[in-house]
Amino acid sequence: MVFEHSQITLFHRRTFLRGMAGLGSAIALSKLTGCQPTTTGDTSGDPVKLGLVAAITGSSALSGESIKRGLEVAIDEINANGGVMGGRPIELVIRDDESTPAKGVAATRELIEREQVAAIFGGLDSPVSLAMLPVIHELETPYMGVWAAATGITRNDFDPNYAFRVSANDNIVDNFLTRYAQQEKGASKIGLVLINNPWGESNQKGFEEWAPKYGLEIVGIEKFNDGDTDISAQLGRLQSGGAETLLLVANAAPGAQMMKSLDRLNWDVPVVSHWGISGGRFPELAGAEASKKVTFVQTYSFFGEQSPVGEKVLAALQEKYQLAGPEDILAPVGTANAYDAMNLMALALDTADSVEGPTLREAFYNLPTYDGLIKTYEQPFTPDNHDALNEDDYILVQWDGDQIVPISS
């Protein structure tokens, strides 16, 4: 395909602008390019396919939909501004992993080998993402995590490492939550309530590392399975051990069962949770009053005063999905992480000017500064750190009905 010189120049300028702080300003666009601001770009090149493997159905389907929405809003914006790599639109190809590692592995291989995607975005479930890693590295295709937080996803033994993440890292979250339990809840004794899978194991290691550093005694470590409907026995042991705060790691459905078991024991104990409970129908399953008692971590809130990027994204979400406001955003963490991750992926494609896996992987180390939704990203990835977020990017929230809102104190 032949492009006029003016078209190529405009594409290159748009690529440059996407890496500038304050990206998205039409006024800045007109000043820097000498062109009138535009709302659409020429993306007549062959599409760049990117894959999403996430829970689209099942009890965690809300998480997959929230990730999809964050990715789609970012793609709309990127394509409207000329796409990537000199005018190629981004196309998202989605596969449902049903929160099942084997299905995630099969979907990953199919997307890379058959659909020829340049990179894969992951979903909520750490066991699925961990299972995908061998295929990702065998086929030398970058993985971008936007929710699953297991430490071993990015801190793995693969060399070179193709796994990147715009999400939480369990070890960092465990430090954040442990400190909160000690400093804000006044706990000296904590109990761990962990889902019995690799994600639970990842957090157990983190809590065991950080608790002594805050003078906290772990009085018990209790585990339960995804299908368990009563864990009163496990909680009773923690109550007998004198736990003053419970640290919970589970997704929405099993987390709700834990709250019901607390109610059966009539035990009113503070619960501080990882963010898995925000990826499903937790308030509906646990009950409005019970869900309100849980404090948990997120990376972003669409409530309150927003940055210019936040205002832009919120407006785009409202228009595209007919939302009344921030209260209608399904799971803010999935949406926000996915939006920033897609924009960083676009910058990597522009930097690499290639969809070849090894070249694209190296490009993540050389990204320009990006003024994102969660924060401004300045060299978000290095060879020694594949996690773009840290504990300075976390906030604490609670359920208010079916809305996720920042804690008031």
DRENDO-1510 file (C-alpha; in Angstrom, 1 decimal, always signed):
<recs>
REC; n; res; u; v; w
REC; 1; MET; +0.0; +0.0; +0.0 .
REC; 2; VAL; +1.3; +3.5; -0.9 .
REC; 3; PHE; +1.0; +6.4; +1.4 .
REC; 4; GLU; +1.4; +10.1; +0.5 .
REC; 5; HIS; +4.4; +11.8; +2.3 .
REC; 6; SER; +2.0; +14.0; +4.3 .
REC; 7; GLN; +0.1; +10.9; +5.6 .
REC; 8; ILE; +3.3; +9.2; +6.7 .
REC; 9; THR; +4.5; +12.4; +8.4 .
REC; 10; LEU; +1.2; +12.7; +10.3 .
REC; 11; PHE; +1.3; +9.1; +11.3 .
REC; 12; HIS; +4.8; +9.5; +12.7 .
REC; 13; ARG; +3.8; +12.6; +14.6 .
REC; 14; ARG; +0.8; +10.9; +16.1 .
REC; 15; THR; +3.0; +8.1; +17.2 .
REC; 16; PHE; +5.3; +10.6; +18.9 .
REC; 17; LEU; +2.5; +12.4; +20.5 .
REC; 18; ARG; +1.1; +9.2; +22.1 .
REC; 19; GLY; +4.4; +9.0; +24.2 .
REC; 20; MET; +4.2; +12.6; +25.4 .
REC; 21; ALA; +2.9; +13.6; +28.8 .
REC; 22; GLY; -0.5; +15.1; +28.4 .
REC; 23; LEU; -1.4; +12.8; +25.6 .
REC; 24; GLY; -4.9; +13.3; +24.2 .
REC; 25; SER; -5.1; +17.0; +24.1 .
REC; 26; ALA; -6.4; +18.2; +20.7 .
REC; 27; ILE; -4.9; +21.6; +21.3 .
REC; 28; ALA; -1.4; +20.1; +21.9 .
REC; 29; LEU; -1.9; +18.1; +18.7 .
REC; 30; SER; -2.6; +21.2; +16.6 .
REC; 31; LYS; +0.4; +23.1; +18.1 .
REC; 32; LEU; +2.9; +20.3; +17.6 .
REC; 33; THR; +1.8; +19.2; +14.1 .
REC; 34; GLY; +0.6; +22.4; +12.6 .
REC; 35; CYS; -2.5; +20.5; +11.6 .
REC; 36; GLN; -6.1; +21.1; +12.7 .
REC; 37; PRO; -7.2; +18.8; +15.5 .
REC; 38; THR; -8.8; +15.6; +14.2 .
REC; 39; THR; -11.0; +13.0; +15.8 .
REC; 40; THR; -10.3; +10.1; +13.4 .
REC; 41; GLY; -7.2; +8.8; +11.8 .
REC; 42; ASP; -6.4; +6.9; +8.7 .
REC; 43; THR; -5.8; +3.3; +9.7 .
REC; 44; SER; -5.9; +1.6; +6.3 .
REC; 45; GLY; -3.0; -0.7; +7.0 .
REC; 46; ASP; -3.3; -4.4; +7.9 .
REC; 47; PRO; -4.6; -4.8; +11.5 .
REC; 48; VAL; -2.3; -5.7; +14.3 .
REC; 49; LYS; -4.1; -8.5; +16.2 .
REC; 50; LEU; -3.8; -8.7; +20.0 .
REC; 51; GLY; -5.4; -11.4; +22.1 .
REC; 52; LEU; -7.3; -11.5; +25.3 .
REC; 53; VAL; -7.6; -14.7; +27.4 .
REC; 54; ALA; -9.9; -14.1; +30.3 .
REC; 55; ALA; -13.0; -15.3; +32.1 .
REC; 56; ILE; -15.9; -14.2; +29.8 .
REC; 57; THR; -18.4; -16.7; +31.3 .
REC; 58; GLY; -18.8; -18.2; +34.8 .
REC; 59; SER; -18.7; -16.7; +38.2 .
REC; 60; SER; -15.8; -14.3; +37.3 .
REC; 61; ALA; -17.3; -13.1; +34.0 .
REC; 62; LEU; -17.6; -9.6; +35.4 .
REC; 63; SER; -13.8; -9.4; +35.5 .
REC; 64; GLY; -13.5; -10.4; +31.8 .
REC; 65; GLU; -16.1; -7.9; +30.8 .
REC; 66; SER; -14.4; -5.1; +32.7 .
REC; 67; ILE; -11.0; -5.9; +31.1 .
REC; 68; LYS; -12.6; -6.0; +27.7 .
REC; 69; ARG; -14.1; -2.6; +28.2 .
REC; 70; GLY; -10.8; -1.0; +29.3 .
REC; 71; LEU; -9.0; -2.5; +26.3 .
REC; 72; GLU; -11.8; -1.5; +23.8 .
REC; 73; VAL; -11.9; +2.1; +25.0 .
REC; 74; ALA; -8.1; +2.4; +24.6 .
REC; 75; ILE; -8.2; +0.7; +21.2 .
REC; 76; ASP; -10.9; +3.2; +20.0 .
REC; 77; GLU; -8.7; +6.1; +21.0 .
REC; 78; ILE; -5.6; +4.6; +19.5 .
REC; 79; ASN; -7.2; +3.8; +16.2 .
REC; 80; ALA; -8.9; +7.2; +16.1 .
REC; 81; ASN; -5.4; +8.7; +16.4 .
REC; 82; GLY; -3.9; +6.8; +13.5 .
REC; 83; GLY; -3.4; +3.3; +15.0 .
REC; 84; VAL; +0.1; +1.9; +15.4 .
REC; 85; MET; +3.2; +1.4; +13.3 .
REC; 86; GLY; +2.4; +4.0; +10.8 .
REC; 87; GLY; -1.3; +3.5; +10.3 .
REC; 88; ARG; -2.2; -0.1; +11.3 .
REC; 89; PRO; -5.4; -0.4; +13.4 .
REC; 90; ILE; -5.4; -2.6; +16.5 .
REC; 91; GLU; -7.9; -5.6; +16.5 .
REC; 92; LEU; -8.8; -7.4; +19.7 .
REC; 93; VAL; -9.4; -11.2; +19.5 .
REC; 94; ILE; -11.0; -12.6; +22.6 .
REC; 95; ARG; -11.1; -16.1; +24.0 .
REC; 96; ASP; -12.9; -17.4; +27.1 .
REC; 97; ASP; -10.7; -19.3; +29.6 .
REC; 98; GLU; -13.7; -20.0; +31.9 .
REC; 99; SER; -11.2; -19.6; +34.8 .
REC; 100; THR; -9.7; -23.0; +33.8 .
REC; 101; PRO; -5.9; -23.3; +33.3 .
REC; 102; ALA; -6.2; -25.9; +30.6 .
REC; 103; LYS; -8.6; -23.8; +28.6 .
REC; 104; GLY; -6.4; -20.8; +29.0 .
REC; 105; VAL; -3.4; -22.7; +27.7 .
REC; 106; ALA; -5.3; -24.0; +24.7 .
REC; 107; ALA; -6.7; -20.5; +23.9 .
REC; 108; THR; -3.2; -19.0; +24.2 .
REC; 109; ARG; -1.7; -21.5; +21.7 .
REC; 110; GLU; -4.6; -21.0; +19.3 .
REC; 111; LEU; -4.4; -17.2; +19.4 .
REC; 112; ILE; -0.7; -17.2; +18.7 .
REC; 113; GLU; -0.4; -20.0; +16.1 .
REC; 114; ARG; -3.7; -19.6; +14.3 .
REC; 115; GLU; -4.8; -16.0; +14.8 .
REC; 116; GLN; -1.2; -14.7; +14.7 .
REC; 117; VAL; -1.7; -12.3; +17.5 .
REC; 118; ALA; +1.3; -10.1; +18.4 .
REC; 119; ALA; +0.8; -10.3; +22.2 .
REC; 120; ILE; -1.6; -11.7; +24.8 .
REC; 121; PHE; -3.5; -9.9; +27.5 .
REC; 122; GLY; -4.3; -12.0; +30.6 .
REC; 123; GLY; -7.3; -12.1; +32.9 .
REC; 124; LEU; -8.3; -12.4; +36.5 .
REC; 125; ASP; -7.1; -15.9; +37.5 .
REC; 126; SER; -3.5; -16.3; +38.5 .
REC; 127; PRO; -3.6; -20.1; +38.0 .
REC; 128; VAL; -4.6; -19.6; +34.4 .
REC; 129; SER; -1.9; -17.0; +33.8 .
REC; 130; LEU; +0.8; -19.2; +35.4 .
REC; 131; ALA; -0.3; -22.1; +33.3 .
REC; 132; MET; -0.1; -20.0; +30.1 .
REC; 133; LEU; +3.6; -19.0; +30.7 .
REC; 134; PRO; +5.3; -22.0; +29.1 .
REC; 135; VAL; +3.3; -21.5; +25.9 .
REC; 136; ILE; +4.0; -17.8; +25.9 .
REC; 137; HIS; +7.7; -18.4; +26.2 .
REC; 138; GLU; +7.8; -21.4; +23.8 .
REC; 139; LEU; +6.2; -19.2; +21.1 .
REC; 140; GLU; +8.2; -16.0; +22.1 .
REC; 141; THR; +5.1; -13.9; +22.4 .
REC; 142; PRO; +4.7; -11.1; +25.0 .
REC; 143; TYR; +2.2; -11.5; +27.7 .
REC; 144; MET; +0.6; -8.5; +29.4 .
REC; 145; GLY; -1.1; -9.1; +32.7 .
REC; 146; VAL; -3.9; -6.7; +33.7 .
REC; 147; TRP; -5.4; -8.4; +36.8 .
REC; 148; ALA; -3.8; -11.7; +37.9 .
REC; 149; ALA; -1.4; -10.8; +40.7 .
REC; 150; ALA; +0.6; -13.9; +41.5 .
REC; 151; THR; +4.2; -12.9; +42.1 .
REC; 152; GLY; +5.5; -15.7; +39.9 .
REC; 153; ILE; +3.8; -14.4; +36.8 .
REC; 154; THR; +6.4; -11.7; +36.2 .
REC; 155; ARG; +9.1; -13.0; +38.6 .
REC; 156; ASN; +9.6; -16.3; +36.8 .
REC; 157; ASP; +12.5; -18.4; +35.8 .
REC; 158; PHE; +12.2; -17.9; +32.0 .
REC; 159; ASP; +15.1; -16.2; +30.3 .
REC; 160; PRO; +14.4; -14.1; +28.4 .
REC; 161; ASN; +11.2; -13.2; +30.3 .
REC; 162; TYR; +8.2; -12.4; +28.1 .
REC; 163; ALA; +5.7; -11.7; +30.9 .
REC; 164; PHE; +4.9; -8.0; +31.7 .
REC; 165; ARG; +2.2; -6.6; +33.9 .
REC; 166; VAL; +0.1; -3.5; +34.6 .
REC; 167; SER; -1.5; -4.8; +37.7 .
REC; 168; ALA; -0.7; -5.7; +41.3 .
REC; 169; ASN; +2.1; -8.0; +42.4 .
REC; 170; ASP; +1.2; -10.3; +45.3 .
REC; 171; ASN; +4.4; -9.7; +47.2 .
REC; 172; ILE; +3.9; -5.9; +47.0 .
REC; 173; VAL; +0.2; -6.2; +47.9 .
REC; 174; ASP; +0.9; -8.4; +50.9 .
REC; 175; ASN; +3.3; -5.8; +52.2 .
REC; 176; PHE; +0.6; -3.1; +51.7 .
REC; 177; LEU; -2.2; -5.1; +53.3 .
REC; 178; THR; -0.1; -6.3; +56.2 .
REC; 179; ARG; +1.0; -2.8; +57.1 .
REC; 180; TYR; -2.6; -1.6; +56.9 .
REC; 181; ALA; -3.7; -4.4; +59.3 .
REC; 182; GLN; -1.1; -3.3; +61.8 .
REC; 183; GLN; -1.2; +0.5; +61.4 .
REC; 184; GLU; -4.9; +1.1; +60.7 .
REC; 185; LYS; -6.7; -1.8; +62.2 .
REC; 186; GLY; -4.4; -2.0; +65.2 .
REC; 187; ALA; -3.9; -5.7; +64.9 .
REC; 188; SER; -1.0; -7.6; +66.5 .
REC; 189; LYS; -2.4; -11.1; +65.6 .
REC; 190; ILE; -3.7; -11.9; +62.1 .
REC; 191; GLY; -5.2; -15.0; +60.5 .
REC; 192; LEU; -4.8; -15.9; +56.9 .
REC; 193; VAL; -7.8; -17.2; +54.9 .
REC; 194; LEU; -6.5; -18.3; +51.5 .
REC; 195; ILE; -8.0; -19.9; +48.4 .
REC; 196; ASN; -6.4; -23.3; +47.9 .
REC; 197; ASN; -4.6; -22.7; +44.6 .
REC; 198; PRO; -1.3; -21.2; +43.3 .
REC; 199; TRP; -2.6; -17.7; +43.9 .
REC; 200; GLY; -3.2; -18.5; +47.6 .
REC; 201; GLU; +0.2; -20.0; +47.8 .
REC; 202; SER; +1.8; -16.9; +46.3 .
REC; 203; ASN; +0.2; -14.7; +48.9 .
REC; 204; GLN; +1.0; -17.0; +51.8 .
REC; 205; LYS; +4.7; -16.6; +51.0 .
REC; 206; GLY; +4.3; -12.8; +50.9 .
REC; 207; PHE; +2.3; -12.6; +54.2 .
REC; 208; GLU; +4.8; -14.8; +55.9 .
REC; 209; GLU; +7.6; -12.6; +54.7 .
REC; 210; TRP; +6.1; -9.3; +55.7 .
REC; 211; ALA; +4.2; -10.0; +58.9 .
REC; 212; PRO; +7.3; -10.3; +61.1 .
REC; 213; LYS; +8.6; -7.0; +59.8 .
REC; 214; TYR; +5.5; -5.2; +61.2 .
REC; 215; GLY; +5.6; -7.2; +64.5 .
REC; 216; LEU; +2.5; -9.3; +63.5 .
REC; 217; GLU; +1.9; -12.8; +64.6 .
REC; 218; ILE; +0.2; -15.1; +62.2 .
REC; 219; VAL; -2.0; -17.2; +64.5 .
REC; 220; GLY; -3.1; -19.5; +61.7 .
REC; 221; ILE; -3.2; -20.2; +58.0 .
REC; 222; GLU; -6.5; -21.6; +56.8 .
REC; 223; LYS; -7.3; -22.7; +53.2 .
REC; 224; PHE; -10.5; -23.5; +51.4 .
REC; 225; ASN; -11.5; -24.6; +47.9 .
REC; 226; ASP; -13.5; -22.7; +45.3 .
REC; 227; GLY; -16.6; -24.9; +45.8 .
REC; 228; ASP; -16.7; -24.9; +49.6 .
REC; 229; THR; -19.9; -23.6; +51.0 .
REC; 230; ASP; -19.0; -23.6; +54.7 .
REC; 231; ILE; -15.6; -22.9; +56.2 .
REC; 232; SER; -16.8; -22.3; +59.8 .
REC; 233; ALA; -14.3; -24.9; +61.1 .
REC; 234; GLN; -11.3; -23.1; +59.6 .
REC; 235; LEU; -12.5; -19.7; +60.9 .
REC; 236; GLY; -13.3; -21.2; +64.3 .
REC; 237; ARG; -9.6; -22.2; +64.6 .
REC; 238; LEU; -8.5; -18.6; +63.8 .
REC; 239; GLN; -11.0; -17.2; +66.3 .
REC; 240; SER; -9.7; -19.6; +69.0 .
REC; 241; GLY; -6.2; -18.5; +68.1 .
REC; 242; GLY; -7.0; -14.9; +68.9 .
REC; 243; ALA; -6.9; -13.4; +65.3 .
REC; 244; GLU; -7.7; -9.7; +65.5 .
REC; 245; THR; -7.9; -9.2; +61.7 .
REC; 246; LEU; -8.3; -11.6; +58.9 .
REC; 247; LEU; -6.4; -11.3; +55.6 .
REC; 248; LEU; -8.4; -12.8; +52.8 .
REC; 249; VAL; -7.3; -14.0; +49.4 .
REC; 250; ALA; -10.1; -15.3; +47.2 .
REC; 251; ASN; -12.2; -14.4; +44.3 .
REC; 252; ALA; -15.8; -13.2; +44.6 .
REC; 253; ALA; -17.8; -16.5; +45.0 .
REC; 254; PRO; -15.6; -18.2; +47.6 .
REC; 255; GLY; -14.9; -14.9; +49.3 .
REC; 256; ALA; -18.7; -14.5; +49.8 .
REC; 257; GLN; -18.9; -18.0; +51.3 .
REC; 258; MET; -16.2; -17.0; +53.8 .
REC; 259; MET; -18.3; -14.0; +54.8 .
REC; 260; LYS; -21.4; -16.2; +55.3 .
REC; 261; SER; -19.3; -18.5; +57.5 .
REC; 262; LEU; -18.3; -15.6; +59.6 .
REC; 263; ASP; -21.9; -14.7; +60.1 .
REC; 264; ARG; -22.7; -18.3; +61.2 .
REC; 265; LEU; -20.0; -17.9; +63.9 .
REC; 266; ASN; -21.3; -14.5; +64.8 .
REC; 267; TRP; -17.7; -13.3; +64.7 .
REC; 268; ASP; -17.4; -9.6; +64.0 .
REC; 269; VAL; -13.8; -9.4; +63.0 .
REC; 270; PRO; -12.1; -6.9; +60.5 .
REC; 271; VAL; -11.5; -8.4; +57.1 .
REC; 272; VAL; -8.8; -7.0; +54.8 .
REC; 273; SER; -8.8; -8.5; +51.4 .
REC; 274; HIS; -6.9; -8.8; +48.1 .
REC; 275; TRP; -8.9; -7.6; +45.1 .
REC; 276; GLY; -10.3; -11.0; +43.9 .
REC; 277; ILE; -13.6; -10.2; +45.5 .
REC; 278; SER; -14.1; -7.3; +43.0 .
REC; 279; GLY; -14.2; -9.6; +40.0 .
REC; 280; GLY; -17.6; -11.1; +40.5 .
REC; 281; ARG; -21.0; -10.8; +42.2 .
REC; 282; PHE; -19.6; -10.5; +45.8 .
REC; 283; PRO; -22.2; -8.1; +47.2 .
REC; 284; GLU; -25.0; -10.2; +45.8 .
REC; 285; LEU; -23.6; -13.5; +47.1 .
REC; 286; ALA; -22.3; -12.2; +50.5 .
REC; 287; GLY; -25.1; -9.8; +51.2 .
REC; 288; ALA; -24.9; -6.0; +51.2 .
REC; 289; GLU; -24.1; -5.6; +55.0 .
REC; 290; ALA; -21.5; -8.3; +55.0 .
REC; 291; SER; -19.7; -7.0; +51.9 .
REC; 292; LYS; -19.6; -3.5; +53.3 .
REC; 293; LYS; -17.4; -4.8; +56.2 .
REC; 294; VAL; -14.5; -5.8; +53.9 .
REC; 295; THR; -11.6; -3.4; +53.0 .
REC; 296; PHE; -9.8; -4.3; +49.9 .
REC; 297; VAL; -7.2; -3.1; +47.5 .
REC; 298; GLN; -7.6; -1.5; +44.0 .
REC; 299; THR; -5.4; +0.5; +41.7 .
REC; 300; TYR; -8.0; +3.2; +40.7 .
REC; 301; SER; -11.3; +4.7; +41.5 .
REC; 302; PHE; -13.5; +6.6; +39.0 .
REC; 303; PHE; -15.2; +8.3; +42.0 .
REC; 304; GLY; -14.2; +11.8; +43.1 .
REC; 305; GLU; -12.1; +14.3; +41.2 .
REC; 306; GLN; -10.5; +12.9; +38.1 .
REC; 307; SER; -7.4; +13.8; +36.1 .
REC; 308; PRO; -7.9; +14.9; +32.5 .
REC; 309; VAL; -7.2; +11.3; +31.4 .
REC; 310; GLY; -9.7; +10.0; +34.0 .
REC; 311; GLU; -12.4; +12.4; +32.7 .
REC; 312; LYS; -11.7; +11.3; +29.2 .
REC; 313; VAL; -11.9; +7.6; +29.9 .
REC; 314; LEU; -15.0; +8.0; +32.1 .
REC; 315; ALA; -16.7; +9.9; +29.3 .
REC; 316; ALA; -15.7; +7.3; +26.8 .
REC; 317; LEU; -17.0; +4.4; +29.0 .
REC; 318; GLN; -20.3; +6.2; +29.6 .
REC; 319; GLU; -20.8; +6.8; +25.9 .
REC; 320; LYS; -19.7; +3.4; +24.6 .
REC; 321; TYR; -21.5; +1.3; +27.2 .
REC; 322; GLN; -24.4; +3.7; +28.1 .
REC; 323; LEU; -23.3; +4.0; +31.7 .
REC; 324; ALA; -24.9; +6.5; +34.0 .
REC; 325; GLY; -21.7; +7.3; +35.8 .
REC; 326; PRO; -18.8; +5.7; +37.8 .
REC; 327; GLU; -21.3; +3.7; +39.8 .
REC; 328; ASP; -22.0; +1.6; +36.7 .
REC; 329; ILE; -18.4; +0.6; +36.0 .
REC; 330; LEU; -18.3; -3.1; +36.6 .
REC; 331; ALA; -14.8; -3.5; +38.2 .
REC; 332; PRO; -12.6; -0.4; +38.2 .
REC; 333; VAL; -9.4; -2.3; +38.6 .
REC; 334; GLY; -9.9; -4.4; +35.5 .
REC; 335; THR; -11.0; -1.4; +33.4 .
REC; 336; ALA; -8.2; +1.0; +34.5 .
REC; 337; ASN; -5.4; -1.6; +34.3 .
REC; 338; ALA; -6.5; -2.7; +30.9 .
REC; 339; TYR; -6.7; +0.8; +29.6 .
REC; 340; ASP; -3.2; +1.7; +30.6 .
REC; 341; ALA; -1.8; -1.6; +29.5 .
REC; 342; MET; -3.2; -1.3; +26.0 .
REC; 343; ASN; -1.7; +2.2; +25.6 .
REC; 344; LEU; +1.7; +0.9; +26.8 .
REC; 345; MET; +1.3; -2.0; +24.3 .
REC; 346; ALA; +0.6; +0.5; +21.5 .
REC; 347; LEU; +3.8; +2.4; +22.5 .
REC; 348; ALA; +5.8; -0.8; +22.4 .
REC; 349; LEU; +4.5; -1.6; +18.9 .
REC; 350; ASP; +5.4; +1.8; +17.8 .
REC; 351; THR; +8.8; +1.6; +19.4 .
REC; 352; ALA; +9.5; -1.8; +18.0 .
REC; 353; ASP; +7.9; -1.1; +14.6 .
REC; 354; SER; +7.5; -4.8; +14.5 .
REC; 355; VAL; +5.1; -7.6; +15.6 .
REC; 356; GLU; +8.0; -10.1; +16.0 .
REC; 357; GLY; +8.0; -11.3; +19.6 .
REC; 358; PRO; +11.6; -10.8; +20.5 .
REC; 359; THR; +11.7; -7.3; +19.0 .
REC; 360; LEU; +8.5; -6.3; +20.7 .
REC; 361; ARG; +9.7; -7.7; +24.0 .
REC; 362; GLU; +12.8; -5.5; +23.9 .
REC; 363; ALA; +10.7; -2.5; +23.1 .
REC; 364; PHE; +9.1; -2.6; +26.5 .
REC; 365; TYR; +12.4; -1.5; +28.0 .
REC; 366; ASN; +12.6; +1.6; +25.8 .
REC; 367; LEU; +9.1; +3.2; +26.1 .
REC; 368; PRO; +8.6; +6.9; +26.1 .
REC; 369; THR; +6.9; +8.5; +29.1 .
REC; 370; TYR; +3.2; +7.9; +29.0 .
REC; 371; ASP; +0.7; +10.0; +31.0 .
REC; 372; GLY; -1.8; +7.3; +31.9 .
REC; 373; LEU; -5.0; +6.8; +33.8 .
REC; 374; ILE; -3.4; +5.3; +37.0 .
REC; 375; LYS; -0.2; +7.3; +36.9 .
REC; 376; THR; +2.5; +8.8; +34.6 .
REC; 377; TYR; +4.7; +5.9; +33.5 .
REC; 378; GLU; +8.4; +6.7; +33.2 .
REC; 379; GLN; +10.3; +3.7; +32.1 .
REC; 380; PRO; +7.7; +1.3; +33.5 .
REC; 381; PHE; +9.6; -1.8; +32.6 .
REC; 382; THR; +13.3; -2.7; +33.0 .
REC; 383; PRO; +15.1; -6.0; +32.5 .
REC; 384; ASP; +14.9; -6.5; +36.3 .
REC; 385; ASN; +11.3; -5.3; +36.8 .
REC; 386; HIS; +8.4; -6.3; +34.6 .
REC; 387; ASP; +5.7; -4.8; +36.9 .
REC; 388; ALA; +4.7; -1.3; +36.0 .
REC; 389; LEU; +2.8; -0.6; +39.3 .
REC; 390; ASN; +4.0; -0.6; +42.9 .
REC; 391; GLU; +2.4; +0.0; +46.3 .
REC; 392; ASP; +2.3; +3.8; +45.7 .
REC; 393; ASP; -0.3; +3.1; +43.0 .
REC; 394; TYR; -2.7; +1.1; +45.3 .
REC; 395; ILE; -5.7; +2.5; +47.1 .
REC; 396; LEU; -8.1; +1.0; +49.6 .
REC; 397; VAL; -11.8; +0.6; +48.9 .
REC; 398; GLN; -15.0; -1.0; +50.1 .
REC; 399; TRP; -18.3; -2.1; +48.7 .
REC; 400; ASP; -21.2; +0.3; +49.1 .
REC; 401; GLY; -24.2; -1.7; +47.8 .
REC; 402; ASP; -22.9; -2.9; +44.4 .
REC; 403; GLN; -20.5; +0.0; +44.0 .
REC; 404; ILE; -16.8; +0.1; +44.8 .
REC; 405; VAL; -15.9; +3.3; +46.5 .
REC; 406; PRO; -12.7; +4.6; +48.3 .
REC; 407; ILE; -12.7; +4.2; +52.1 .
REC; 408; SER; -13.7; +7.3; +54.0 .
REC; 409; SER; -10.9; +7.1; +56.5 .
</recs>
